């Protein structure tokens, strides 16, 4: 194992995939010579050449459409959309083409592509460069949506996404790119498998991505009050690990679902509804959600800090379900 930053783990996963399979190609805006807007693809052009690492025009629709065509023609494209906000321009290719091909061709054709994109705020990037739109994509049959919370999972899940025969949206958090952790490049993680990031007996915090750290901080505060919170890191949003979440609910009987994305109509709403319908008898309190308010992400740093989901907000929700 070696210590890597989150960004380095993503870069290493792409490099190892390119080395292992000649069908893998990487393309997107400024991913070749410039190494990507956040430098996730730095060095790949020099290592693998311009036939496999390519710059594209500034057109997200073109990038996604080219990826669909390349995947259906036998390649395994890994494409970058530099901000998740811009995935709106790629929705036709993702939703109407990539996600539908296996169904429309009776299982005889698939689209083995990965679309990498960073979401989240914290950089004062404003409302058009800070959104968390993963719930949109998780709503589409045929798409898989992943969101790792640490470098080790970022490496393993990106390798799993590239190996998958169907389209995968790989969501990164730009605020986590500098975070460090030990990475085992021999380790594999199955898509759809959650992780118990912290064991507990009193309540369950279900989360993913950057808010895993938020929930772990909240759990530490709660532990000082004698409340032991279990933290479930979903890792995979679509499909999500129902068995792991329901097993935790059966242990703790109280649940708070946490994400940075807007709370209304979010991933947390789906998980809360499924717990209420399929694990109701295990509940000793209503399922609560913690998410962002129903408004665009502010640009001003002071306002953005007030917009974010904090450990204090998670602690407050936990106290409510424990009352």
FIKOL-318762 format. One record per atom (N, C-alpha, C): residue number from 1; x, y, z. Coordinates in steps of 0.2 Angstrom, whole numbers. Atoms other than C-alpha are relative to their C-alpha. Last residue first. Layout:
N
PT/NUM/X/Y/Z
...
This chain:
323
PT/323/4/-3/-5
PT/323/-176/60/109
PT/323/-6/-5/2
PT/322/-1/3/-6
PT/322/-164/49/99
PT/322/-4/2/6
PT/321/3/7/1
PT/321/-171/54/82
PT/321/1/-4/7
PT/320/7/1/1
PT/320/-169/72/87
PT/320/-3/-7/0
PT/319/3/-2/-6
PT/319/-152/71/94
PT/319/-8/-1/0
PT/318/-1/6/-4
PT/318/-146/63/78
PT/318/-4/1/7
PT/317/5/5/2
PT/317/-154/78/68
PT/317/1/-7/4
PT/316/7/-2/-2
PT/316/-144/90/79
PT/316/-5/-5/-2
PT/315/1/1/-7
PT/315/-128/80/77
PT/315/-7/2/2
PT/314/1/7/-1
PT/314/-130/80/58
PT/314/-1/-2/7
PT/313/6/1/2
PT/313/-132/99/58
PT/313/-2/-8/1
PT/312/5/-2/-5
PT/312/-117/101/69
PT/312/-7/-1/-2
PT/311/1/5/-5
PT/311/-107/90/57
PT/311/-5/2/6
PT/310/-5/0/-5
PT/310/-111/102/44
PT/310/-1/-5/4
PT/309/2/5/-5
PT/309/-121/102/27
PT/309/6/0/5
PT/308/-3/7/-1
PT/308/-116/117/18
PT/308/-3/-4/5
PT/307/4/4/5
PT/307/-127/133/14
PT/307/2/-7/2
PT/306/7/1/-3
PT/306/-120/143/29
PT/306/-4/-5/-4
PT/305/-1/3/-6
PT/305/-102/141/22
PT/305/-7/-2/4
PT/304/-1/7/2
PT/304/-108/146/5
PT/304/1/-4/6
PT/303/6/3/1
PT/303/-115/162/12
PT/303/1/-7/-2
PT/302/4/0/-6
PT/302/-99/167/20
PT/302/-6/-3/-1
PT/301/-2/5/-4
PT/301/-89/161/4
PT/301/-4/0/7
PT/300/-4/-3/-6
PT/300/-99/172/-7
PT/300/1/-6/5
PT/299/-7/-1/2
PT/299/-104/161/-23
PT/299/4/3/6
PT/298/-3/-7/1
PT/298/-120/154/-16
PT/298/7/0/-2
PT/297/-6/-1/-4
PT/297/-126/136/-21
PT/297/3/7/0
PT/296/-7/1/3
PT/296/-143/137/-28
PT/296/6/1/5
PT/295/-3/-6/3
PT/295/-158/135/-17
PT/295/6/-1/-3
PT/294/2/-1/7
PT/294/-168/122/-9
PT/294/1/6/-3
PT/293/7/-3/1
PT/293/-158/120/7
PT/293/-1/0/-8
PT/292/-1/-7/2
PT/292/-143/107/7
PT/292/-7/3/-1
PT/291/-3/-2/7
PT/291/-146/90/15
PT/291/0/8/-1
PT/290/-4/-6/0
PT/290/-150/81/31
PT/290/3/2/-6
PT/289/-4/-1/6
PT/289/-164/68/31
PT/289/4/7/2
PT/288/-2/-7/1
PT/288/-173/60/46
PT/288/5/1/-6
PT/287/-6/-1/3
PT/287/-181/43/47
PT/287/1/7/-2
PT/286/0/-2/7
PT/286/-195/43/60
PT/286/7/1/-3
PT/285/0/-7/1
PT/285/-191/34/76
PT/285/-1/2/-7
PT/284/3/-3/-7
PT/284/-191/17/84
PT/284/-1/7/-1
PT/283/-1/-7/-1
PT/283/-189/9/66
PT/283/-3/1/7
PT/282/-6/-1/-4
PT/282/-187/-10/64
PT/282/1/7/3
PT/281/1/3/-6
PT/281/-205/-13/59
PT/281/6/1/4
PT/280/3/-4/-5
PT/280/-203/0/45
PT/280/-1/-3/7
PT/279/-3/2/-7
PT/279/-190/-10/36
PT/279/-3/4/6
PT/278/-3/7/0
PT/278/-197/-11/18
PT/278/3/-2/7
PT/277/5/5/3
PT/277/-209/4/17
PT/277/3/-7/1
PT/276/7/0/-3
PT/276/-201/16/29
PT/276/-4/-5/-3
PT/275/0/2/-7
PT/275/-183/11/24
PT/275/-7/0/3
PT/274/-1/8/1
PT/274/-187/12/5
PT/274/0/-3/8
PT/273/6/3/2
PT/273/-194/30/8
PT/273/0/-8/0
PT/272/5/0/-6
PT/272/-179/35/18
PT/272/-7/-3/-2
PT/271/-2/4/-5
PT/271/-168/29/4
PT/271/-4/0/6
PT/270/1/6/2
PT/270/-177/38/-9
PT/270/2/-5/5
PT/269/7/1/0
PT/269/-178/54/0
PT/269/-2/-7/-2
PT/268/3/2/-6
PT/268/-160/53/4
PT/268/-7/-1/1
PT/267/-2/7/-1
PT/267/-155/52/-14
PT/267/-3/-2/7
PT/266/-6/2/0
PT/266/-164/69/-16
PT/266/1/-8/1
PT/265/0/5/6
PT/265/-181/75/-20
PT/265/7/-3/-1
PT/264/6/1/3
PT/264/-178/90/-8
PT/264/1/-5/-6
PT/263/4/6/-3
PT/263/-162/88/2
PT/263/-6/-2/-4
PT/262/6/-3/-3
PT/262/-151/98/-10
PT/262/-4/-6/3
PT/261/5/-3/5
PT/261/-135/89/-12
PT/261/-6/2/3
PT/260/-1/-7/1
PT/260/-122/88/2
PT/260/-5/3/-5
PT/259/-4/-1/6
PT/259/-129/71/8
PT/259/0/8/-1
PT/258/-4/-7/0
PT/258/-135/64/25
PT/258/3/0/-7
PT/257/-3/1/7
PT/257/-148/50/29
PT/257/3/7/-2
PT/256/-1/-6/3
PT/256/-152/49/48
PT/256/3/-1/-7
PT/255/-4/-2/6
PT/255/-158/33/54
PT/255/-1/7/-1
PT/254/1/-7/1
PT/254/-165/25/71
PT/254/5/2/-6
PT/253/7/-2/0
PT/253/-168/6/74
PT/253/-1/8/0
PT/252/0/-6/-3
PT/252/-149/3/78
PT/252/-7/3/1
PT/251/-4/-1/-6
PT/251/-146/-15/74
PT/251/-1/6/4
PT/250/2/5/-5
PT/250/-160/-18/62
PT/250/4/0/6
PT/249/7/-3/-3
PT/249/-157/-1/54
PT/249/-2/-6/5
PT/248/-2/-5/-5
PT/248/-139/-7/51
PT/248/-6/2/3
PT/247/-3/3/-5
PT/247/-145/-23/42
PT/247/2/5/6
PT/246/5/3/-4
PT/246/-157/-13/32
PT/246/3/-4/6
PT/245/4/-5/-4
PT/245/-143/-2/26
PT/245/-5/-3/4
PT/244/-5/-3/-6
PT/244/-131/-16/22
PT/244/-4/5/4
PT/243/-1/5/-5
PT/243/-145/-26/12
PT/243/4/3/6
PT/242/6/0/-5
PT/242/-151/-10/3
PT/242/2/-5/6
PT/241/-1/7/-3
PT/241/-133/-8/-5
PT/241/-6/0/6
PT/240/-2/-1/-7
PT/240/-137/6/-18
PT/240/-1/-7/4
PT/239/5/2/-5
PT/239/-137/3/-36
PT/239/3/1/7
PT/238/5/4/4
PT/238/-136/17/-40
PT/238/4/-6/-3
PT/237/6/-3/-1
PT/237/-128/27/-26
PT/237/-5/-4/-4
PT/236/3/1/6
PT/236/-112/16/-24
PT/236/-8/3/1
PT/235/-5/1/5
PT/235/-100/21/-10
PT/235/-3/0/-7
PT/234/3/4/6
PT/234/-114/19/2
PT/234/5/-1/-5
PT/233/-2/-3/6
PT/233/-104/24/17
PT/233/-2/-4/-6
PT/232/1/4/6
PT/232/-114/18/32
PT/232/2/4/-6
PT/231/0/-4/7
PT/231/-109/27/48
PT/231/0/-5/-6
PT/230/-3/4/5
PT/230/-115/19/65
PT/230/0/4/-7
PT/229/3/0/6
PT/229/-118/31/79
PT/229/4/-4/-5
PT/228/-4/4/5
PT/228/-114/27/97
PT/228/-3/0/-7
PT/227/4/2/6
PT/227/-122/40/108
PT/227/4/-3/-5
PT/226/2/7/-1
PT/226/-114/42/125
PT/226/-4/-3/-5
PT/225/6/-1/-4
PT/225/-112/61/124
PT/225/-3/-7/1
PT/224/-2/-3/-6
PT/224/-94/60/119
PT/224/-6/1/4
PT/223/-3/5/-4
PT/223/-99/47/106
PT/223/1/3/7
PT/222/5/4/-3
PT/222/-111/60/98
PT/222/3/-5/5
PT/221/3/-5/-5
PT/221/-96/72/95
PT/221/-6/-4/4
PT/220/-5/-1/-6
PT/220/-86/58/87
PT/220/-3/4/5
PT/219/1/6/-5
PT/219/-102/53/77
PT/219/5/0/5
PT/218/6/0/-4
PT/218/-103/70/70
PT/218/0/-6/5
PT/217/-1/-5/-5
PT/217/-85/70/64
PT/217/-6/1/5
PT/216/-5/3/-5
PT/216/-88/53/56
PT/216/1/5/5
PT/215/4/5/-5
PT/215/-104/60/48
PT/215/5/-3/5
PT/214/5/-4/-4
PT/214/-95/75/40
PT/214/-3/-4/5
PT/213/-4/-4/-5
PT/213/-81/64/34
PT/213/-4/4/5
PT/212/-2/5/-4
PT/212/-94/53/25
PT/212/4/3/6
PT/211/3/0/-6
PT/211/-101/69/19
PT/211/1/-6/5
PT/210/-3/-5/-5
PT/210/-88/71/6
PT/210/-3/0/7
PT/209/-5/-5/2
PT/209/-94/55/-4
PT/209/3/4/6
PT/208/-5/2/6
PT/208/-108/45/3
PT/208/4/6/-1
PT/207/-3/-6/3
PT/207/-121/45/18
PT/207/5/-3/-6
PT/206/-1/2/7
PT/206/-132/34/29
PT/206/3/6/-4
PT/205/-1/-5/4
PT/205/-130/38/48
PT/205/2/-2/-7
PT/204/-4/1/7
PT/204/-137/24/58
PT/204/0/7/-3
PT/203/3/-3/6
PT/203/-142/26/77
PT/203/4/-1/-6
PT/202/6/-4/-2
PT/202/-139/18/94
PT/202/-3/3/-6
PT/201/6/4/-2
PT/201/-127/3/91
PT/201/-6/4/1
PT/200/4/-3/-5
PT/200/-112/9/81
PT/200/-6/-4/2
PT/199/5/4/-3
PT/199/-98/4/69
PT/199/-4/3/6
PT/198/-1/-1/-7
PT/198/-89/17/59
PT/198/-6/-5/3
PT/197/-5/-5/-1
PT/197/-86/17/40
PT/197/1/0/8
PT/196/1/-3/-6
PT/196/-97/2/37
PT/196/6/4/2
PT/195/-5/1/-5
PT/195/-95/0/19
PT/195/-2/3/6
PT/194/-1/-6/-5
PT/194/-108/-1/5
PT/194/6/-2/5
PT/193/-2/2/-7
PT/193/-107/-13/-10
PT/193/2/6/5
PT/192/6/1/-4
PT/192/-116/-8/-26
PT/192/1/-3/7
PT/191/5/-6/0
PT/191/-101/-9/-37
PT/191/-7/-2/3
PT/190/5/1/5
PT/190/-89/-22/-31
PT/190/-5/6/0
PT/189/6/-1/-3
PT/189/-73/-17/-23
PT/189/-6/0/-5
PT/188/5/-1/4
PT/188/-56/-23/-28
PT/188/-7/1/4
PT/187/7/1/-3
PT/187/-40/-22/-19
PT/187/-5/2/-5
PT/186/2/7/1
PT/186/-23/-24/-28
PT/186/-7/-2/2
PT/185/2/0/7
PT/185/-20/-5/-29
PT/185/-2/-8/-2
PT/184/-2/7/1
PT/184/-21/-4/-10
PT/184/-2/-1/-8
PT/183/4/3/6
PT/183/-22/15/-7
PT/183/4/-7/-1
PT/182/-3/6/3
PT/182/-18/23/10
PT/182/-4/-3/-6
PT/181/1/6/-3
PT/181/-25/40/12
PT/181/4/-6/-3
PT/180/-4/6/1
PT/180/-24/58/8
PT/180/-2/-6/3
PT/179/0/4/-6
PT/179/-36/73/4
PT/179/5/-7/-1
PT/178/-7/-1/-4
PT/178/-30/85/-9
PT/178/0/-5/6
PT/177/-6/2/5
PT/177/-44/80/-22
PT/177/6/0/4
PT/176/-3/5/-3
PT/176/-58/81/-8
PT/176/7/-2/-4
PT/175/-3/-2/-6
PT/175/-65/98/-12
PT/175/4/-6/4
PT/174/-6/-4/1
PT/174/-67/93/-30
PT/174/3/2/6
PT/173/2/-7/-3
PT/173/-79/79/-25
PT/173/7/4/-1
PT/172/-5/-2/-5
PT/172/-79/64/-37
PT/172/-2/7/3
PT/171/1/-6/-3
PT/171/-94/56/-46
PT/171/6/1/5
PT/170/-4/1/-6
PT/170/-91/41/-57
PT/170/1/8/2
PT/169/-1/-7/-2
PT/169/-106/40/-69
PT/169/4/-1/6
PT/168/-1/-2/-7
PT/168/-105/22/-76
PT/168/1/7/1
PT/167/-2/-7/-2
PT/167/-112/15/-92
PT/167/0/2/7
PT/166/5/-5/1
PT/166/-112/-4/-94
PT/166/2/7/2
PT/165/3/0/7
PT/165/-100/-18/-96
PT/165/-5/5/-2
PT/164/7/2/0
PT/164/-91/-14/-80
PT/164/-2/1/-7
PT/163/1/7/1
PT/163/-72/-15/-80
PT/163/-7/-1/-2
PT/162/-3/1/7
PT/162/-70/4/-81
PT/162/-1/-7/-2
PT/161/5/-3/5
PT/161/-82/6/-66
PT/161/3/-1/-7
PT/160/6/4/1
PT/160/-73/-7/-56
PT/160/-4/3/-5
PT/159/-2/6/4
PT/159/-56/2/-59
PT/159/-6/-5/-1
PT/158/-1/-2/7
PT/158/-64/18/-54
PT/158/2/-6/-4
PT/157/6/0/3
PT/157/-71/9/-38
PT/157/1/3/-7
PT/156/4/6/1
PT/156/-55/3/-32
PT/156/-6/0/-4
PT/155/-4/4/5
PT/155/-45/19/-35
PT/155/-4/-6/-1
PT/154/0/-3/6
PT/154/-58/30/-27
PT/154/4/-4/-5
PT/153/6/1/3
PT/153/-61/18/-13
PT/153/0/3/-7
PT/152/0/7/1
PT/152/-43/19/-7
PT/152/-6/-2/-4
PT/151/-4/2/6
PT/151/-43/38/-10
PT/151/0/-8/-1
PT/150/-7/0/-2
PT/150/-58/42/1
PT/150/4/-3/-6
PT/149/-1/-4/-6
PT/149/-77/45/0
PT/149/8/1/2
PT/148/-5/2/-5
PT/148/-81/37/-17
PT/148/2/6/5
PT/147/-2/-6/-3
PT/147/-97/42/-27
PT/147/5/-2/6
PT/146/-5/2/-6
PT/146/-103/29/-39
PT/146/2/7/3
PT/145/-3/-6/-3
PT/145/-118/30/-51
PT/145/4/-1/6
PT/144/-2/1/-7
PT/144/-124/16/-62
PT/144/4/7/2
PT/143/-6/-3/-2
PT/143/-135/20/-77
PT/143/2/-2/7
PT/142/-5/2/5
PT/142/-147/8/-86
PT/142/6/4/2
PT/141/-1/7/0
PT/141/-163/15/-77
PT/141/6/-1/-6
PT/140/0/2/7
PT/140/-161/34/-75
PT/140/1/-8/0
PT/139/7/1/1
PT/139/-166/40/-57
PT/139/-1/-3/-7
PT/138/2/6/-4
PT/138/-148/39/-51
PT/138/-7/-2/-2
PT/137/-3/5/4
PT/137/-143/52/-64
PT/137/-2/-7/3
PT/136/3/0/6
PT/136/-154/65/-57
PT/136/2/-6/-4
PT/135/7/2/0
PT/135/-150/61/-40
PT/135/-3/-1/-6
PT/134/0/8/1
PT/134/-131/63/-44
PT/134/-7/-3/1
PT/133/6/2/4
PT/133/-134/82/-47
PT/133/0/-8/-1
PT/132/-1/8/-1
PT/132/-122/89/-34
PT/132/-7/-2/-3
PT/131/6/4/-2
PT/131/-120/107/-39
PT/131/2/-7/1
PT/130/0/3/-7
PT/130/-104/118/-37
PT/130/-6/-5/1
PT/129/-6/4/0
PT/129/-99/126/-54
PT/129/0/-4/7
PT/128/-1/4/7
PT/128/-115/135/-60
PT/128/6/-5/0
PT/127/5/5/1
PT/127/-120/141/-42
PT/127/0/-4/-7
PT/126/6/-3/2
PT/126/-103/149/-38
PT/126/-6/-6/-2
PT/125/1/1/7
PT/125/-86/142/-37
PT/125/-6/3/-3
PT/124/2/-6/3
PT/124/-82/148/-20
PT/124/-1/0/-7
PT/123/-6/-4/4
PT/123/-71/133/-18
PT/123/-3/6/-2
PT/122/-6/-1/-4
PT/122/-82/123/-5
PT/122/6/4/-3
PT/121/-2/-7/-1
PT/121/-95/116/-17
PT/121/7/0/5
PT/120/-1/-3/-6
PT/120/-99/99/-24
PT/120/3/7/1
PT/119/5/-4/-3
PT/119/-97/89/-39
PT/119/2/3/6
PT/118/0/-2/-7
PT/118/-83/82/-50
PT/118/-6/4/2
PT/117/2/-7/0
PT/117/-86/72/-66
PT/117/0/2/8
PT/116/-2/-3/-6
PT/116/-80/56/-73
PT/116/-2/7/1
PT/115/0/-7/0
PT/115/-91/47/-86
PT/115/3/3/6
PT/114/0/-3/-7
PT/114/-86/29/-88
PT/114/0/8/-2
PT/113/-3/-6/-1
PT/113/-91/19/-104
PT/113/0/3/7
PT/112/-5/0/-6
PT/112/-95/1/-107
PT/112/4/6/0
PT/111/-4/-6/0
PT/111/-110/4/-118
PT/111/5/0/6
PT/110/0/-3/-7
PT/110/-119/-13/-121
PT/110/5/6/-2
PT/109/-5/-6/0
PT/109/-125/-22/-136
PT/109/0/3/6
PT/108/-5/2/5
PT/108/-134/-39/-138
PT/108/5/6/-1
PT/107/-5/3/-4
PT/107/-145/-37/-122
PT/107/6/-1/-5
PT/106/2/7/-3
PT/106/-161/-35/-132
PT/106/6/-3/3
PT/105/-3/6/5
PT/105/-154/-21/-143
PT/105/-1/-7/3
PT/104/3/-1/7
PT/104/-166/-7/-135
PT/104/3/-6/-5
PT/103/8/2/0
PT/103/-163/-13/-117
PT/103/-2/0/-7
PT/102/1/7/-2
PT/102/-144/-13/-118
PT/102/-7/-3/-1
PT/101/-2/5/6
PT/101/-144/3/-128
PT/101/-1/-7/2
PT/100/6/4/3
PT/100/-155/13/-116
PT/100/3/-6/-4
PT/99/4/4/-5
PT/99/-143/20/-103
PT/99/-5/-4/-3
PT/98/-4/4/-4
PT/98/-130/26/-116
PT/98/-4/-5/5
PT/97/-4/4/4
PT/97/-142/33/-129
PT/97/4/-5/5
PT/96/4/3/5
PT/96/-157/42/-121
PT/96/4/-5/-4
PT/95/7/3/-2
PT/95/-150/46/-104
PT/95/-3/-4/-5
PT/94/0/5/-5
PT/94/-131/48/-107
PT/94/-7/-3/1
PT/93/-4/6/1
PT/93/-131/55/-124
PT/93/0/-5/5
PT/92/3/4/5
PT/92/-146/66/-121
PT/92/4/-6/-2
PT/91/5/4/-3
PT/91/-139/72/-104
PT/91/-4/-5/-6
PT/90/-1/7/2
PT/90/-123/78/-110
PT/90/-5/-5/1
PT/89/-1/-1/8
PT/89/-126/97/-109
PT/89/1/-7/-3
PT/88/6/-1/3
PT/88/-133/94/-91
PT/88/0/1/-8
PT/87/3/6/3
PT/87/-117/86/-87
PT/87/-7/1/-3
PT/86/0/1/7
PT/86/-110/103/-86
PT/86/-3/-6/-3
PT/85/5/-5/3
PT/85/-115/106/-68
PT/85/-1/-1/-8
PT/84/6/3/1
PT/84/-104/91/-64
PT/84/-6/4/-3
PT/83/4/-2/-6
PT/83/-89/101/-68
PT/83/-6/-4/-1
PT/82/-4/-3/-5
PT/82/-74/95/-79
PT/82/-4/3/6
PT/81/4/-6/1
PT/81/-84/82/-89
PT/81/2/4/6
PT/80/1/-5/-5
PT/80/-71/69/-91
PT/80/-4/6/-2
PT/79/0/-7/2
PT/79/-72/54/-102
PT/79/-1/4/6
PT/78/0/-4/-7
PT/78/-66/36/-99
PT/78/0/7/-2
PT/77/-2/-7/-2
PT/77/-69/26/-115
PT/77/-1/2/7
PT/76/2/-1/-7
PT/76/-69/7/-116
PT/76/2/7/2
PT/75/-5/-3/-5
PT/75/-68/3/-135
PT/75/-3/1/7
PT/74/-5/5/-3
PT/74/-78/-10/-145
PT/74/5/3/5
PT/73/-4/2/5
PT/73/-89/1/-157
PT/73/6/-5/3
PT/72/4/5/4
PT/72/-103/3/-144
PT/72/4/-3/-6
PT/71/2/6/-5
PT/71/-91/11/-132
PT/71/-3/-6/-4
PT/70/-6/4/-1
PT/70/-84/22/-146
PT/70/-1/-6/4
PT/69/-2/3/6
PT/69/-101/28/-151
PT/69/6/-4/1
PT/68/5/5/2
PT/68/-107/31/-133
PT/68/2/-4/-6
PT/67/-2/6/-5
PT/67/-90/40/-129
PT/67/-5/-5/-1
PT/66/-6/4/3
PT/66/-92/51/-145
PT/66/1/-6/5
PT/65/3/4/6
PT/65/-110/56/-139
PT/65/6/-4/-3
PT/64/4/6/-2
PT/64/-103/60/-121
PT/64/-2/-4/-6
PT/63/-4/5/-4
PT/63/-89/71/-128
PT/63/-4/-6/2
PT/62/-4/4/4
PT/62/-100/79/-141
PT/62/4/-5/3
PT/61/4/4/4
PT/61/-113/84/-129
PT/61/4/-4/-5
PT/60/2/6/-4
PT/60/-100/91/-117
PT/60/-5/-5/-4
PT/59/6/2/2
PT/59/-93/102/-131
PT/59/-2/-6/4
PT/58/4/-2/-6
PT/58/-77/112/-128
PT/58/-8/-1/-1
PT/57/3/-6/0
PT/57/-68/102/-142
PT/57/-4/2/7
PT/56/6/-1/4
PT/56/-59/87/-137
PT/56/-2/7/0
PT/55/4/-6/-2
PT/55/-42/82/-130
PT/55/-6/1/-5
PT/54/2/-5/5
PT/54/-36/64/-132
PT/54/-4/6/3
PT/53/1/-6/-5
PT/53/-27/51/-122
PT/53/-1/6/-5
PT/52/4/3/-5
PT/52/-27/34/-132
PT/52/-2/6/5
PT/51/6/4/3
PT/51/-21/39/-149
PT/51/-4/-2/5
PT/50/6/-4/2
PT/50/-11/54/-142
PT/50/-6/-4/-3
PT/49/0/-2/7
PT/49/1/43/-132
PT/49/-6/3/-2
PT/48/4/4/4
PT/48/1/32/-117
PT/48/-1/3/-7
PT/47/-1/7/-1
PT/47/14/38/-105
PT/47/-4/-4/-5
PT/46/-7/2/1
PT/46/16/56/-111
PT/46/1/-8/1
PT/45/-2/-1/7
PT/45/-3/58/-113
PT/45/7/-2/-1
PT/44/2/6/4
PT/44/-6/50/-96
PT/44/1/1/-7
PT/43/-5/5/2
PT/43/5/62/-87
PT/43/-2/-6/-4
PT/42/-7/-2/1
PT/42/-8/73/-78
PT/42/4/-6/-2
PT/41/-2/4/6
PT/41/-26/65/-81
PT/41/8/2/-1
PT/40/2/7/-1
PT/40/-33/71/-64
PT/40/4/-4/-5
PT/39/-7/4/1
PT/39/-24/88/-66
PT/39/-1/-7/2
PT/38/-2/1/-7
PT/38/-40/98/-59
PT/38/7/-5/0
PT/37/1/-6/-4
PT/37/-44/105/-76
PT/37/2/0/7
PT/36/6/0/-3
PT/36/-36/90/-85
PT/36/-1/7/4
PT/35/1/4/-5
PT/35/-18/86/-89
PT/35/-7/0/4
PT/34/1/-4/-7
PT/34/-15/101/-99
PT/34/-1/-5/6
PT/33/-6/-4/-1
PT/33/-8/91/-114
PT/33/0/4/7
PT/32/-7/3/2
PT/32/-21/77/-113
PT/32/6/5/2
PT/31/-2/5/-4
PT/31/-37/81/-102
PT/31/7/-3/-3
PT/30/-6/-1/-3
PT/30/-40/98/-109
PT/30/3/-5/4
PT/29/-3/-7/0
PT/29/-58/95/-112
PT/29/6/1/3
PT/28/4/-5/-3
PT/28/-62/76/-113
PT/28/4/7/-1
PT/27/1/-7/4
PT/27/-54/60/-118
PT/27/-4/5/4
PT/26/2/-6/-4
PT/26/-47/44/-111
PT/26/0/6/-4
PT/25/-2/-6/3
PT/25/-46/27/-120
PT/25/-2/5/5
PT/24/2/-6/-4
PT/24/-47/9/-114
PT/24/3/6/-3
PT/23/7/-3/2
PT/23/-47/-4/-127
PT/23/-1/6/4
PT/22/-1/-4/5
PT/22/-28/-8/-124
PT/22/-7/4/-3
PT/21/4/1/5
PT/21/-32/-15/-107
PT/21/0/5/-6
PT/20/2/7/0
PT/20/-20/-17/-93
PT/20/-4/-2/-6
PT/19/-5/5/1
PT/19/-10/-2/-96
PT/19/-2/-7/0
PT/18/-3/-1/7
PT/18/-24/10/-99
PT/18/5/-5/-1
PT/17/5/2/4
PT/17/-33/3/-83
PT/17/3/0/-7
PT/16/0/7/0
PT/16/-17/6/-73
PT/16/-5/-4/-5
PT/15/-6/3/3
PT/15/-16/23/-79
PT/15/1/-7/0
PT/14/0/-1/8
PT/14/-34/27/-76
PT/14/6/-3/-3
PT/13/5/5/2
PT/13/-33/20/-58
PT/13/0/0/-8
PT/12/-3/7/0
PT/12/-17/29/-55
PT/12/-5/-5/-2
PT/11/-5/0/6
PT/11/-25/46/-60
PT/11/3/-7/0
PT/10/4/0/6
PT/10/-40/43/-48
PT/10/5/-1/-6
PT/9/3/7/1
PT/9/-28/38/-34
PT/9/-4/-1/-6
PT/8/-5/4/2
PT/8/-18/54/-37
PT/8/-3/-7/-1
PT/7/-2/-2/7
PT/7/-33/65/-35
PT/7/5/-5/-3
PT/6/6/2/4
PT/6/-38/57/-19
PT/6/1/0/-7
PT/5/5/-5/0
PT/5/-20/60/-13
PT/5/-6/-3/-4
PT/4/2/-4/6
PT/4/-10/44/-11
PT/4/-5/6/2
PT/3/4/-6/-2
PT/3/-1/35/3
PT/3/-1/4/-7
PT/2/-3/-7/0
PT/2/5/18/-3
PT/2/-4/6/1
PT/1/4/-6/0
PT/1/0/0/0
PT/1/4/6/0
